[in-house]
Amino acid sequence: MDAEPQPNPTTFEEAYERLRRSVEELEAGPLGLEEAIARYEEGMRLARLCNEMLDRAEVRLQVVLREPGSGGAES
């Protein structure tokens, strides 16, 4: 188990990769209880972070699509 928590990832891709690795480690096999709980907690934190990043990206896209001349749904 890592002695210190890692800082928050700054990009979606970094957060998603760390989440994927946490899931793989949990699925791979025998971890001690404390290590498994720490991996689960980290995975949940990263999943929330990924969702927040995706939500912000969706809002940005909605704003762009509403702008005149953006080629959005307005006709």
TORPA-251398 format. One record per atom (N, C-alpha, C, O, CB): residue number from 1; x, y, z; atom name. Coordinates in pm, whole numbers. Glycine has a CB too. Layout:
BEGIN
rec drenmi = NUM&c1 = X&c2 = Y&c3 = Z&lolo = CA
...
END
This chain:
BEGIN
rec drenmi = 1&c1 = 84&c2 = -117&c3 = 0&lolo = N
rec drenmi = 1&c1 = 0&c2 = 0&c3 = 0&lolo = CA
rec drenmi = 1&c1 = 89&c2 = 124&c3 = 0&lolo = C
rec drenmi = 1&c1 = 193&c2 = 126&c3 = 67&lolo = O
rec drenmi = 1&c1 = -96&c2 = 0&c3 = 121&lolo = CB
rec drenmi = 2&c1 = 49&c2 = 227&c3 = -75&lolo = N
rec drenmi = 2&c1 = 126&c2 = 350&c3 = -80&lolo = CA
rec drenmi = 2&c1 = 120&c2 = 419&c3 = 55&lolo = C
rec drenmi = 2&c1 = 15&c2 = 424&c3 = 119&lolo = O
rec drenmi = 2&c1 = 73&c2 = 443&c3 = -190&lolo = CB
rec drenmi = 3&c1 = 234&c2 = 472&c3 = 98&lolo = N
rec drenmi = 3&c1 = 239&c2 = 539&c3 = 227&lolo = CA
rec drenmi = 3&c1 = 167&c2 = 673&c3 = 224&lolo = C
rec drenmi = 3&c1 = 104&c2 = 712&c3 = 322&lolo = O
rec drenmi = 3&c1 = 383&c2 = 558&c3 = 270&lolo = CB
rec drenmi = 4&c1 = 177&c2 = 743&c3 = 111&lolo = N
rec drenmi = 4&c1 = 114&c2 = 873&c3 = 99&lolo = CA
rec drenmi = 4&c1 = 12&c2 = 872&c3 = -13&lolo = C
rec drenmi = 4&c1 = 35&c2 = 809&c3 = -116&lolo = O
rec drenmi = 4&c1 = 218&c2 = 982&c3 = 74&lolo = CB
rec drenmi = 5&c1 = -102&c2 = 940&c3 = 7&lolo = N
rec drenmi = 5&c1 = -199&c2 = 947&c3 = -102&lolo = CA
rec drenmi = 5&c1 = -142&c2 = 1029&c3 = -217&lolo = C
rec drenmi = 5&c1 = -70&c2 = 1127&c3 = -196&lolo = O
rec drenmi = 5&c1 = -333&c2 = 1008&c3 = -53&lolo = CB
rec drenmi = 6&c1 = -174&c2 = 988&c3 = -338&lolo = N
rec drenmi = 6&c1 = -127&c2 = 1060&c3 = -455&lolo = CA
rec drenmi = 6&c1 = -212&c2 = 1184&c3 = -475&lolo = C
rec drenmi = 6&c1 = -330&c2 = 1186&c3 = -440&lolo = O
rec drenmi = 6&c1 = -130&c2 = 970&c3 = -579&lolo = CB
rec drenmi = 7&c1 = -152&c2 = 1289&c3 = -533&lolo = N
rec drenmi = 7&c1 = -230&c2 = 1410&c3 = -559&lolo = CA
rec drenmi = 7&c1 = -337&c2 = 1382&c3 = -664&lolo = C
rec drenmi = 7&c1 = -328&c2 = 1287&c3 = -741&lolo = O
rec drenmi = 7&c1 = -139&c2 = 1525&c3 = -605&lolo = CB
rec drenmi = 8&c1 = -439&c2 = 1468&c3 = -665&lolo = N
rec drenmi = 8&c1 = -545&c2 = 1452&c3 = -764&lolo = CA
rec drenmi = 8&c1 = -489&c2 = 1463&c3 = -904&lolo = C
rec drenmi = 8&c1 = -405&c2 = 1549&c3 = -932&lolo = O
rec drenmi = 8&c1 = -655&c2 = 1557&c3 = -742&lolo = CB
rec drenmi = 9&c1 = -535&c2 = 1376&c3 = -993&lolo = N
rec drenmi = 9&c1 = -494&c2 = 1389&c3 = -1133&lolo = CA
rec drenmi = 9&c1 = -548&c2 = 1520&c3 = -1191&lolo = C
rec drenmi = 9&c1 = -651&c2 = 1570&c3 = -1146&lolo = O
rec drenmi = 9&c1 = -544&c2 = 1267&c3 = -1216&lolo = CB
rec drenmi = 10&c1 = -479&c2 = 1574&c3 = -1289&lolo = N
rec drenmi = 10&c1 = -520&c2 = 1701&c3 = -1346&lolo = CA
rec drenmi = 10&c1 = -598&c2 = 1685&c3 = -1476&lolo = C
rec drenmi = 10&c1 = -660&c2 = 1781&c3 = -1522&lolo = O
rec drenmi = 10&c1 = -400&c2 = 1788&c3 = -1370&lolo = CB
rec drenmi = 11&c1 = -595&c2 = 1567&c3 = -1535&lolo = N
rec drenmi = 11&c1 = -670&c2 = 1544&c3 = -1659&lolo = CA
rec drenmi = 11&c1 = -762&c2 = 1424&c3 = -1641&lolo = C
rec drenmi = 11&c1 = -742&c2 = 1338&c3 = -1555&lolo = O
rec drenmi = 11&c1 = -574&c2 = 1521&c3 = -1778&lolo = CB
rec drenmi = 12&c1 = -866&c2 = 1420&c3 = -1726&lolo = N
rec drenmi = 12&c1 = -957&c2 = 1306&c3 = -1724&lolo = CA
rec drenmi = 12&c1 = -882&c2 = 1177&c3 = -1755&lolo = C
rec drenmi = 12&c1 = -903&c2 = 1074&c3 = -1690&lolo = O
rec drenmi = 12&c1 = -1072&c2 = 1326&c3 = -1825&lolo = CB
rec drenmi = 13&c1 = -794&c2 = 1183&c3 = -1853&lolo = N
rec drenmi = 13&c1 = -722&c2 = 1062&c3 = -1893&lolo = CA
rec drenmi = 13&c1 = -637&c2 = 1007&c3 = -1780&lolo = C
rec drenmi = 13&c1 = -631&c2 = 885&c3 = -1760&lolo = O
rec drenmi = 13&c1 = -633&c2 = 1092&c3 = -2013&lolo = CB
rec drenmi = 14&c1 = -572&c2 = 1095&c3 = -1705&lolo = N
rec drenmi = 14&c1 = -491&c2 = 1051&c3 = -1591&lolo = CA
rec drenmi = 14&c1 = -580&c2 = 989&c3 = -1482&lolo = C
rec drenmi = 14&c1 = -547&c2 = 885&c3 = -1426&lolo = O
rec drenmi = 14&c1 = -409&c2 = 1169&c3 = -1533&lolo = CB
rec drenmi = 15&c1 = -691&c2 = 1054&c3 = -1453&lolo = N
rec drenmi = 15&c1 = -782&c2 = 1003&c3 = -1350&lolo = CA
rec drenmi = 15&c1 = -839&c2 = 868&c3 = -1391&lolo = C
rec drenmi = 15&c1 = -847&c2 = 776&c3 = -1310&lolo = O
rec drenmi = 15&c1 = -896&c2 = 1103&c3 = -1325&lolo = CB
rec drenmi = 16&c1 = -879&c2 = 857&c3 = -1519&lolo = N
rec drenmi = 16&c1 = -937&c2 = 732&c3 = -1567&lolo = CA
rec drenmi = 16&c1 = -834&c2 = 619&c3 = -1563&lolo = C
rec drenmi = 16&c1 = -867&c2 = 506&c3 = -1527&lolo = O
rec drenmi = 16&c1 = -990&c2 = 750&c3 = -1710&lolo = CB
rec drenmi = 17&c1 = -711&c2 = 648&c3 = -1600&lolo = N
rec drenmi = 17&c1 = -605&c2 = 546&c3 = -1596&lolo = CA
rec drenmi = 17&c1 = -581&c2 = 498&c3 = -1454&lolo = C
rec drenmi = 17&c1 = -566&c2 = 379&c3 = -1430&lolo = O
rec drenmi = 17&c1 = -474&c2 = 601&c3 = -1658&lolo = CB
rec drenmi = 18&c1 = -576&c2 = 591&c3 = -1359&lolo = N
rec drenmi = 18&c1 = -557&c2 = 551&c3 = -1220&lolo = CA
rec drenmi = 18&c1 = -675&c2 = 471&c3 = -1169&lolo = C
rec drenmi = 18&c1 = -658&c2 = 376&c3 = -1093&lolo = O
rec drenmi = 18&c1 = -536&c2 = 674&c3 = -1131&lolo = CB
rec drenmi = 19&c1 = -796&c2 = 507&c3 = -1209&lolo = N
rec drenmi = 19&c1 = -915&c2 = 431&c3 = -1172&lolo = CA
rec drenmi = 19&c1 = -907&c2 = 290&c3 = -1228&lolo = C
rec drenmi = 19&c1 = -934&c2 = 193&c3 = -1158&lolo = O
rec drenmi = 19&c1 = -1043&c2 = 501&c3 = -1221&lolo = CB
rec drenmi = 20&c1 = -869&c2 = 280&c3 = -1355&lolo = N
rec drenmi = 20&c1 = -857&c2 = 148&c3 = -1419&lolo = CA
rec drenmi = 20&c1 = -756&c2 = 61&c3 = -1346&lolo = C
rec drenmi = 20&c1 = -780&c2 = -58&c3 = -1325&lolo = O
rec drenmi = 20&c1 = -816&c2 = 164&c3 = -1567&lolo = CB
rec drenmi = 21&c1 = -643&c2 = 119&c3 = -1307&lolo = N
rec drenmi = 21&c1 = -541&c2 = 42&c3 = -1234&lolo = CA
rec drenmi = 21&c1 = -592&c2 = -2&c3 = -1097&lolo = C
rec drenmi = 21&c1 = -564&c2 = -114&c3 = -1054&lolo = O
rec drenmi = 21&c1 = -413&c2 = 125&c3 = -1218&lolo = CB
rec drenmi = 22&c1 = -666&c2 = 84&c3 = -1029&lolo = N
rec drenmi = 22&c1 = -721&c2 = 47&c3 = -898&lolo = CA
rec drenmi = 22&c1 = -816&c2 = -71&c3 = -910&lolo = C
rec drenmi = 22&c1 = -812&c2 = -164&c3 = -830&lolo = O
rec drenmi = 22&c1 = -794&c2 = 167&c3 = -833&lolo = CB
rec drenmi = 23&c1 = -901&c2 = -67&c3 = -1012&lolo = N
rec drenmi = 23&c1 = -994&c2 = -178&c3 = -1035&lolo = CA
rec drenmi = 23&c1 = -918&c2 = -306&c3 = -1068&lolo = C
rec drenmi = 23&c1 = -950&c2 = -412&c3 = -1015&lolo = O
rec drenmi = 23&c1 = -1093&c2 = -144&c3 = -1150&lolo = CB
rec drenmi = 24&c1 = -818&c2 = -296&c3 = -1153&lolo = N
rec drenmi = 24&c1 = -738&c2 = -415&c3 = -1188&lolo = CA
rec drenmi = 24&c1 = -672&c2 = -474&c3 = -1064&lolo = C
rec drenmi = 24&c1 = -670&c2 = -596&c3 = -1047&lolo = O
rec drenmi = 24&c1 = -630&c2 = -379&c3 = -1291&lolo = CB
rec drenmi = 25&c1 = -619&c2 = -389&c3 = -978&lolo = N
rec drenmi = 25&c1 = -553&c2 = -439&c3 = -856&lolo = CA
rec drenmi = 25&c1 = -653&c2 = -509&c3 = -765&lolo = C
rec drenmi = 25&c1 = -621&c2 = -612&c3 = -705&lolo = O
rec drenmi = 25&c1 = -487&c2 = -323&c3 = -780&lolo = CB
rec drenmi = 26&c1 = -773&c2 = -454&c3 = -754&lolo = N
rec drenmi = 26&c1 = -875&c2 = -519&c3 = -672&lolo = CA
rec drenmi = 26&c1 = -918&c2 = -653&c3 = -731&lolo = C
rec drenmi = 26&c1 = -939&c2 = -750&c3 = -658&lolo = O
rec drenmi = 26&c1 = -997&c2 = -427&c3 = -657&lolo = CB
rec drenmi = 27&c1 = -930&c2 = -657&c3 = -863&lolo = N
rec drenmi = 27&c1 = -973&c2 = -781&c3 = -929&lolo = CA
rec drenmi = 27&c1 = -863&c2 = -885&c3 = -938&lolo = C
rec drenmi = 27&c1 = -890&c2 = -1005&c3 = -951&lolo = O
rec drenmi = 27&c1 = -1024&c2 = -750&c3 = -1068&lolo = CB
rec drenmi = 28&c1 = -738&c2 = -841&c3 = -932&lolo = N
rec drenmi = 28&c1 = -625&c2 = -931&c3 = -955&lolo = CA
rec drenmi = 28&c1 = -609&c2 = -1035&c3 = -845&lolo = C
rec drenmi = 28&c1 = -559&c2 = -1145&c3 = -870&lolo = O
rec drenmi = 28&c1 = -498&c2 = -851&c3 = -966&lolo = CB
rec drenmi = 29&c1 = -650&c2 = -1002&c3 = -726&lolo = N
rec drenmi = 29&c1 = -634&c2 = -1106&c3 = -628&lolo = CA
rec drenmi = 29&c1 = -606&c2 = -1058&c3 = -489&lolo = C
rec drenmi = 29&c1 = -651&c2 = -951&c3 = -446&lolo = O
rec drenmi = 29&c1 = -528&c2 = -1193&c3 = -669&lolo = CB
rec drenmi = 30&c1 = -532&c2 = -1140&c3 = -420&lolo = N
rec drenmi = 30&c1 = -523&c2 = -1125&c3 = -275&lolo = CA
rec drenmi = 30&c1 = -456&c2 = -996&c3 = -231&lolo = C
rec drenmi = 30&c1 = -336&c2 = -975&c3 = -251&lolo = O
rec drenmi = 30&c1 = -448&c2 = -1242&c3 = -218&lolo = CB
rec drenmi = 31&c1 = -536&c2 = -910&c3 = -172&lolo = N
rec drenmi = 31&c1 = -485&c2 = -792&c3 = -105&lolo = CA
rec drenmi = 31&c1 = -528&c2 = -804&c3 = 41&lolo = C
rec drenmi = 31&c1 = -631&c2 = -864&c3 = 71&lolo = O
rec drenmi = 31&c1 = -539&c2 = -658&c3 = -171&lolo = CB
rec drenmi = 32&c1 = -450&c2 = -747&c3 = 127&lolo = N
rec drenmi = 32&c1 = -492&c2 = -742&c3 = 266&lolo = CA
rec drenmi = 32&c1 = -617&c2 = -655&c3 = 278&lolo = C
rec drenmi = 32&c1 = -645&c2 = -574&c3 = 190&lolo = O
rec drenmi = 32&c1 = -380&c2 = -688&c3 = 357&lolo = CB
rec drenmi = 33&c1 = -690&c2 = -673&c3 = 384&lolo = N
rec drenmi = 33&c1 = -814&c2 = -600&c3 = 403&lolo = CA
rec drenmi = 33&c1 = -793&c2 = -449&c3 = 396&lolo = C
rec drenmi = 33&c1 = -865&c2 = -380&c3 = 324&lolo = O
rec drenmi = 33&c1 = -877&c2 = -637&c3 = 536&lolo = CB
rec drenmi = 34&c1 = -695&c2 = -397&c3 = 469&lolo = N
rec drenmi = 34&c1 = -670&c2 = -253&c3 = 470&lolo = CA
rec drenmi = 34&c1 = -630&c2 = -202&c3 = 333&lolo = C
rec drenmi = 34&c1 = -674&c2 = -95&c3 = 291&lolo = O
rec drenmi = 34&c1 = -561&c2 = -218&c3 = 572&lolo = CB
rec drenmi = 35&c1 = -549&c2 = -278&c3 = 263&lolo = N
rec drenmi = 35&c1 = -506&c2 = -237&c3 = 128&lolo = CA
rec drenmi = 35&c1 = -625&c2 = -240&c3 = 31&lolo = C
rec drenmi = 35&c1 = -639&c2 = -151&c3 = -52&lolo = O
rec drenmi = 35&c1 = -393&c2 = -330&c3 = 76&lolo = CB
rec drenmi = 36&c1 = -709&c2 = -342&c3 = 42&lolo = N
rec drenmi = 36&c1 = -827&c2 = -350&c3 = -44&lolo = CA
rec drenmi = 36&c1 = -922&c2 = -233&c3 = -17&lolo = C
rec drenmi = 36&c1 = -977&c2 = -175&c3 = -111&lolo = O
rec drenmi = 36&c1 = -899&c2 = -485&c3 = -22&lolo = CB
rec drenmi = 37&c1 = -941&c2 = -199&c3 = 109&lolo = N
rec drenmi = 37&c1 = -1028&c2 = -86&c3 = 143&lolo = CA
rec drenmi = 37&c1 = -968&c2 = 44&c3 = 88&lolo = C
rec drenmi = 37&c1 = -1040&c2 = 128&c3 = 35&lolo = O
rec drenmi = 37&c1 = -1047&c2 = -77&c3 = 295&lolo = CB
rec drenmi = 38&c1 = -837&c2 = 60&c3 = 102&lolo = N
rec drenmi = 38&c1 = -771&c2 = 180&c3 = 51&lolo = CA
rec drenmi = 38&c1 = -786&c2 = 190&c3 = -101&lolo = C
rec drenmi = 38&c1 = -811&c2 = 298&c3 = -154&lolo = O
rec drenmi = 38&c1 = -621&c2 = 181&c3 = 90&lolo = CB
rec drenmi = 39&c1 = -771&c2 = 77&c3 = -171&lolo = N
rec drenmi = 39&c1 = -788&c2 = 77&c3 = -318&lolo = CA
rec drenmi = 39&c1 = -932&c2 = 111&c3 = -355&lolo = C
rec drenmi = 39&c1 = -957&c2 = 184&c3 = -451&lolo = O
rec drenmi = 39&c1 = -747&c2 = -62&c3 = -378&lolo = CB
rec drenmi = 40&c1 = -1027&c2 = 56&c3 = -280&lolo = N
rec drenmi = 40&c1 = -1169&c2 = 83&c3 = -306&lolo = CA
rec drenmi = 40&c1 = -1199&c2 = 232&c3 = -285&lolo = C
rec drenmi = 40&c1 = -1265&c2 = 295&c3 = -368&lolo = O
rec drenmi = 40&c1 = -1258&c2 = -4&c3 = -215&lolo = CB
rec drenmi = 41&c1 = -1151&c2 = 286&c3 = -175&lolo = N
rec drenmi = 41&c1 = -1173&c2 = 428&c3 = -147&lolo = CA
rec drenmi = 41&c1 = -1112&c2 = 516&c3 = -257&lolo = C
rec drenmi = 41&c1 = -1175&c2 = 612&c3 = -302&lolo = O
rec drenmi = 41&c1 = -1115&c2 = 466&c3 = -10&lolo = CB
rec drenmi = 42&c1 = -991&c2 = 483&c3 = -298&lolo = N
rec drenmi = 42&c1 = -925&c2 = 557&c3 = -405&lolo = CA
rec drenmi = 42&c1 = -1005&c2 = 545&c3 = -535&lolo = C
rec drenmi = 42&c1 = -1022&c2 = 644&c3 = -606&lolo = O
rec drenmi = 42&c1 = -782&c2 = 505&c3 = -426&lolo = CB
rec drenmi = 43&c1 = -1053&c2 = 426&c3 = -564&lolo = N
rec drenmi = 43&c1 = -1133&c2 = 406&c3 = -685&lolo = CA
rec drenmi = 43&c1 = -1262&c2 = 487&c3 = -683&lolo = C
rec drenmi = 43&c1 = -1300&c2 = 546&c3 = -784&lolo = O
rec drenmi = 43&c1 = -1166&c2 = 259&c3 = -701&lolo = CB
rec drenmi = 44&c1 = -1329&c2 = 492&c3 = -569&lolo = N
rec drenmi = 44&c1 = -1452&c2 = 570&c3 = -558&lolo = CA
rec drenmi = 44&c1 = -1423&c2 = 719&c3 = -574&lolo = C
rec drenmi = 44&c1 = -1499&c2 = 790&c3 = -639&lolo = O
rec drenmi = 44&c1 = -1521&c2 = 543&c3 = -424&lolo = CB
rec drenmi = 45&c1 = -1314&c2 = 765&c3 = -514&lolo = N
rec drenmi = 45&c1 = -1276&c2 = 905&c3 = -526&lolo = CA
rec drenmi = 45&c1 = -1245&c2 = 939&c3 = -672&lolo = C
rec drenmi = 45&c1 = -1287&c2 = 1044&c3 = -722&lolo = O
rec drenmi = 45&c1 = -1154&c2 = 936&c3 = -438&lolo = CB
rec drenmi = 46&c1 = -1173&c2 = 851&c3 = -740&lolo = N
rec drenmi = 46&c1 = -1139&c2 = 874&c3 = -880&lolo = CA
rec drenmi = 46&c1 = -1263&c2 = 867&c3 = -969&lolo = C
rec drenmi = 46&c1 = -1274&c2 = 943&c3 = -1065&lolo = O
rec drenmi = 46&c1 = -1035&c2 = 772&c3 = -927&lolo = CB
rec drenmi = 47&c1 = -1355&c2 = 777&c3 = -939&lolo = N
rec drenmi = 47&c1 = -1479&c2 = 767&c3 = -1018&lolo = CA
rec drenmi = 47&c1 = -1559&c2 = 896&c3 = -1005&lolo = C
rec drenmi = 47&c1 = -1612&c2 = 946&c3 = -1104&lolo = O
rec drenmi = 47&c1 = -1564&c2 = 646&c3 = -972&lolo = CB
rec drenmi = 48&c1 = -1568&c2 = 951&c3 = -884&lolo = N
rec drenmi = 48&c1 = -1638&c2 = 1079&c3 = -865&lolo = CA
rec drenmi = 48&c1 = -1568&c2 = 1191&c3 = -941&lolo = C
rec drenmi = 48&c1 = -1633&c2 = 1274&c3 = -1004&lolo = O
rec drenmi = 48&c1 = -1646&c2 = 1115&c3 = -714&lolo = CB
rec drenmi = 49&c1 = -1436&c2 = 1191&c3 = -935&lolo = N
rec drenmi = 49&c1 = -1359&c2 = 1294&c3 = -1006&lolo = CA
rec drenmi = 49&c1 = -1382&c2 = 1284&c3 = -1157&lolo = C
rec drenmi = 49&c1 = -1401&c2 = 1386&c3 = -1223&lolo = O
rec drenmi = 49&c1 = -1210&c2 = 1280&c3 = -974&lolo = CB
rec drenmi = 50&c1 = -1379&c2 = 1163&c3 = -1211&lolo = N
rec drenmi = 50&c1 = -1405&c2 = 1143&c3 = -1354&lolo = CA
rec drenmi = 50&c1 = -1544&c2 = 1193&c3 = -1391&lolo = C
rec drenmi = 50&c1 = -1562&c2 = 1260&c3 = -1493&lolo = O
rec drenmi = 50&c1 = -1390&c2 = 995&c3 = -1392&lolo = CB
rec drenmi = 51&c1 = -1643&c2 = 1159&c3 = -1309&lolo = N
rec drenmi = 51&c1 = -1780&c2 = 1205&c3 = -1336&lolo = CA
rec drenmi = 51&c1 = -1790&c2 = 1357&c3 = -1333&lolo = C
rec drenmi = 51&c1 = -1857&c2 = 1416&c3 = -1417&lolo = O
rec drenmi = 51&c1 = -1877&c2 = 1145&c3 = -1234&lolo = CB
rec drenmi = 52&c1 = -1724&c2 = 1420&c3 = -1237&lolo = N
rec drenmi = 52&c1 = -1725&c2 = 1566&c3 = -1230&lolo = CA
rec drenmi = 52&c1 = -1660&c2 = 1627&c3 = -1355&lolo = C
rec drenmi = 52&c1 = -1711&c2 = 1725&c3 = -1409&lolo = O
rec drenmi = 52&c1 = -1653&c2 = 1614&c3 = -1103&lolo = CB
rec drenmi = 53&c1 = -1550&c2 = 1570&c3 = -1398&lolo = N
rec drenmi = 53&c1 = -1482&c2 = 1620&c3 = -1518&lolo = CA
rec drenmi = 53&c1 = -1570&c2 = 1603&c3 = -1641&lolo = C
rec drenmi = 53&c1 = -1577&c2 = 1693&c3 = -1726&lolo = O
rec drenmi = 53&c1 = -1347&c2 = 1546&c3 = -1538&lolo = CB
rec drenmi = 54&c1 = -1639&c2 = 1490&c3 = -1652&lolo = N
rec drenmi = 54&c1 = -1729&c2 = 1468&c3 = -1765&lolo = CA
rec drenmi = 54&c1 = -1848&c2 = 1564&c3 = -1760&lolo = C
rec drenmi = 54&c1 = -1892&c2 = 1614&c3 = -1864&lolo = O
rec drenmi = 54&c1 = -1778&c2 = 1323&c3 = -1767&lolo = CB
rec drenmi = 55&c1 = -1900&c2 = 1589&c3 = -1641&lolo = N
rec drenmi = 55&c1 = -2011&c2 = 1684&c3 = -1627&lolo = CA
rec drenmi = 55&c1 = -1970&c2 = 1823&c3 = -1673&lolo = C
rec drenmi = 55&c1 = -2044&c2 = 1891&c3 = -1743&lolo = O
rec drenmi = 55&c1 = -2060&c2 = 1688&c3 = -1481&lolo = CB
rec drenmi = 56&c1 = -1848&c2 = 1866&c3 = -1632&lolo = N
rec drenmi = 56&c1 = -1800&c2 = 1998&c3 = -1674&lolo = CA
rec drenmi = 56&c1 = -1780&c2 = 2003&c3 = -1826&lolo = C
rec drenmi = 56&c1 = -1811&c2 = 2105&c3 = -1888&lolo = O
rec drenmi = 56&c1 = -1668&c2 = 2032&c3 = -1603&lolo = CB
rec drenmi = 57&c1 = -1731&c2 = 1896&c3 = -1884&lolo = N
rec drenmi = 57&c1 = -1712&c2 = 1893&c3 = -2029&lolo = CA
rec drenmi = 57&c1 = -1846&c2 = 1901&c3 = -2100&lolo = C
rec drenmi = 57&c1 = -1858&c2 = 1968&c3 = -2203&lolo = O
rec drenmi = 57&c1 = -1637&c2 = 1764&c3 = -2071&lolo = CB
rec drenmi = 58&c1 = -1947&c2 = 1833&c3 = -2047&lolo = N
rec drenmi = 58&c1 = -2080&c2 = 1836&c3 = -2108&lolo = CA
rec drenmi = 58&c1 = -2138&c2 = 1977&c3 = -2104&lolo = C
rec drenmi = 58&c1 = -2197&c2 = 2022&c3 = -2202&lolo = O
rec drenmi = 58&c1 = -2174&c2 = 1738&c3 = -2036&lolo = CB
rec drenmi = 59&c1 = -2121&c2 = 2046&c3 = -1992&lolo = N
rec drenmi = 59&c1 = -2171&c2 = 2183&c3 = -1981&lolo = CA
rec drenmi = 59&c1 = -2100&c2 = 2272&c3 = -2083&lolo = C
rec drenmi = 59&c1 = -2164&c2 = 2355&c3 = -2149&lolo = O
rec drenmi = 59&c1 = -2149&c2 = 2238&c3 = -1837&lolo = CB
rec drenmi = 60&c1 = -1971&c2 = 2256&c3 = -2097&lolo = N
rec drenmi = 60&c1 = -1897&c2 = 2336&c3 = -2194&lolo = CA
rec drenmi = 60&c1 = -1948&c2 = 2312&c3 = -2335&lolo = C
rec drenmi = 60&c1 = -1965&c2 = 2406&c3 = -2413&lolo = O
rec drenmi = 60&c1 = -1748&c2 = 2305&c3 = -2187&lolo = CB
rec drenmi = 61&c1 = -1974&c2 = 2186&c3 = -2368&lolo = N
rec drenmi = 61&c1 = -2025&c2 = 2154&c3 = -2502&lolo = CA
rec drenmi = 61&c1 = -2164&c2 = 2212&c3 = -2524&lolo = C
rec drenmi = 61&c1 = -2194&c2 = 2261&c3 = -2633&lolo = O
rec drenmi = 61&c1 = -2028&c2 = 2002&c3 = -2524&lolo = CB
rec drenmi = 62&c1 = -2247&c2 = 2208&c3 = -2422&lolo = N
rec drenmi = 62&c1 = -2381&c2 = 2265&c3 = -2434&lolo = CA
rec drenmi = 62&c1 = -2374&c2 = 2416&c3 = -2460&lolo = C
rec drenmi = 62&c1 = -2451&c2 = 2469&c3 = -2539&lolo = O
rec drenmi = 62&c1 = -2464&c2 = 2237&c3 = -2308&lolo = CB
rec drenmi = 63&c1 = -2281&c2 = 2482&c3 = -2393&lolo = N
rec drenmi = 63&c1 = -2264&c2 = 2626&c3 = -2413&lolo = CA
rec drenmi = 63&c1 = -2219&c2 = 2653&c3 = -2557&lolo = C
rec drenmi = 63&c1 = -2272&c2 = 2742&c3 = -2623&lolo = O
rec drenmi = 63&c1 = -2161&c2 = 2684&c3 = -2312&lolo = CB
rec drenmi = 64&c1 = -2123&c2 = 2577&c3 = -2604&lolo = N
rec drenmi = 64&c1 = -2073&c2 = 2596&c3 = -2741&lolo = CA
rec drenmi = 64&c1 = -2184&c2 = 2571&c3 = -2842&lolo = C
rec drenmi = 64&c1 = -2197&c2 = 2646&c3 = -2939&lolo = O
rec drenmi = 64&c1 = -1954&c2 = 2502&c3 = -2768&lolo = CB
rec drenmi = 65&c1 = -2263&c2 = 2468&c3 = -2820&lolo = N
rec drenmi = 65&c1 = -2369&c2 = 2435&c3 = -2916&lolo = CA
rec drenmi = 65&c1 = -2481&c2 = 2539&c3 = -2917&lolo = C
rec drenmi = 65&c1 = -2553&c2 = 2549&c3 = -3016&lolo = O
rec drenmi = 65&c1 = -2427&c2 = 2298&c3 = -2884&lolo = CB
rec drenmi = 66&c1 = -2496&c2 = 2616&c3 = -2809&lolo = N
rec drenmi = 66&c1 = -2598&c2 = 2720&c3 = -2805&lolo = CA
rec drenmi = 66&c1 = -2553&c2 = 2849&c3 = -2871&lolo = C
rec drenmi = 66&c1 = -2636&c2 = 2935&c3 = -2901&lolo = O
rec drenmi = 66&c1 = -2637&c2 = 2747&c3 = -2663&lolo = CB
rec drenmi = 67&c1 = -2424&c2 = 2864&c3 = -2895&lolo = N
rec drenmi = 67&c1 = -2371&c2 = 2987&c3 = -2953&lolo = CA
rec drenmi = 67&c1 = -2416&c2 = 2999&c3 = -3099&lolo = C
rec drenmi = 67&c1 = -2418&c2 = 2900&c3 = -3172&lolo = O
rec drenmi = 67&c1 = -2217&c2 = 2990&c3 = -2943&lolo = CB
rec drenmi = 68&c1 = -2452&c2 = 3120&c3 = -3140&lolo = N
rec drenmi = 68&c1 = -2490&c2 = 3140&c3 = -3280&lolo = CA
rec drenmi = 68&c1 = -2377&c2 = 3100&c3 = -3376&lolo = C
rec drenmi = 68&c1 = -2260&c2 = 3128&c3 = -3351&lolo = O
rec drenmi = 68&c1 = -2528&c2 = 3287&c3 = -3303&lolo = CB
rec drenmi = 69&c1 = -2415&c2 = 3034&c3 = -3483&lolo = N
rec drenmi = 69&c1 = -2317&c2 = 2994&c3 = -3583&lolo = CA
rec drenmi = 69&c1 = -2234&c2 = 2874&c3 = -3544&lolo = C
rec drenmi = 69&c1 = -2135&c2 = 2843&c3 = -3610&lolo = O
rec drenmi = 69&c1 = -2227&c2 = 3105&c3 = -3611&lolo = CB
rec drenmi = 70&c1 = -2274&c2 = 2803&c3 = -3438&lolo = N
rec drenmi = 70&c1 = -2196&c2 = 2688&c3 = -3393&lolo = CA
rec drenmi = 70&c1 = -2232&c2 = 2561&c3 = -3466&lolo = C
rec drenmi = 70&c1 = -2164&c2 = 2459&c3 = -3451&lolo = O
rec drenmi = 70&c1 = -2214&c2 = 2668&c3 = -3245&lolo = CB
rec drenmi = 71&c1 = -2340&c2 = 2564&c3 = -3545&lolo = N
rec drenmi = 71&c1 = -2384&c2 = 2441&c3 = -3613&lolo = CA
rec drenmi = 71&c1 = -2464&c2 = 2352&c3 = -3522&lolo = C
rec drenmi = 71&c1 = -2480&c2 = 2233&c3 = -3549&lolo = O
rec drenmi = 71&c1 = -2265&c2 = 2364&c3 = -3666&lolo = CB
rec drenmi = 72&c1 = -2515&c2 = 2406&c3 = -3413&lolo = N
rec drenmi = 72&c1 = -2593&c2 = 2329&c3 = -3316&lolo = CA
rec drenmi = 72&c1 = -2730&c2 = 2295&c3 = -3370&lolo = C
rec drenmi = 72&c1 = -2753&c2 = 2299&c3 = -3491&lolo = O
rec drenmi = 72&c1 = -2606&c2 = 2405&c3 = -3186&lolo = CB
rec drenmi = 73&c1 = -2821&c2 = 2261&c3 = -3282&lolo = N
rec drenmi = 73&c1 = -2954&c2 = 2212&c3 = -3319&lolo = CA
rec drenmi = 73&c1 = -3046&c2 = 2322&c3 = -3369&lolo = C
rec drenmi = 73&c1 = -3156&c2 = 2293&c3 = -3416&lolo = O
rec drenmi = 73&c1 = -3017&c2 = 2144&c3 = -3201&lolo = CB
rec drenmi = 74&c1 = -3004&c2 = 2448&c3 = -3359&lolo = N
rec drenmi = 74&c1 = -3091&c2 = 2557&c3 = -3405&lolo = CA
rec drenmi = 74&c1 = -3101&c2 = 2558&c3 = -3556&lolo = C
rec drenmi = 74&c1 = -3000&c2 = 2549&c3 = -3626&lolo = O
rec drenmi = 74&c1 = -3040&c2 = 2693&c3 = -3354&lolo = CB
rec drenmi = 75&c1 = -3223&c2 = 2568&c3 = -3607&lolo = N
rec drenmi = 75&c1 = -3241&c2 = 2575&c3 = -3752&lolo = CA
rec drenmi = 75&c1 = -3351&c2 = 2671&c3 = -3784&lolo = C
rec drenmi = 75&c1 = -3382&c2 = 2692&c3 = -3901&lolo = O
rec drenmi = 75&c1 = -3273&c2 = 2438&c3 = -3811&lolo = CB
END
